Amino acid sequence: MTPKAFARLQALFAAGIVLWWAFFFAVSRYDPANTAVYLGYESAFPLADLVWLVPLLYSAARANARGDNSAPIWTAASGGALVFLGLLDASFNLQNGIYLKSLADGLLNGFINIACIAFGLWSIVWSKRKALAE
């Protein structure tokens, strides 16, 4: 995969995170089916996601799109953050029965968790290969 194509995926993940938080604050946090535990857990993430992960993904996407030598560093950092986010979220979801809440919730949360972990790991491997090639 070319660095520019990888940059598009990174930008897509960054946009997806921003859109998730817009949806959460506009709709999801008002859903009476959500428990206080779930809302407390989710409410702990906007700062880390929007102030740390999204800028990392944006910086990685920008560096990859420009062919910058710093791209592997940004890509590895954003990948590590995505893996952490995906594993933490999966752990919470498993412990609190979120995957079993409904078929739609299970599929959506499972997809998001797998996507974060898989793309995070791919980012780390991709950045290592890119760094060794330079």
Secondary structure by P-SEA (a helix, b strand, c coil): ccaaaaaaaaaaaaaaaaaaaaaaaacccccccccaaaaaaaaacaaaaaacaaaaaaaaaaaaaacccaaaaaaaaaaaaaaaaaaaaaaaaaacccccccaaaaaaaaaaaaaaaaaaaaaaaaaaaaaaac
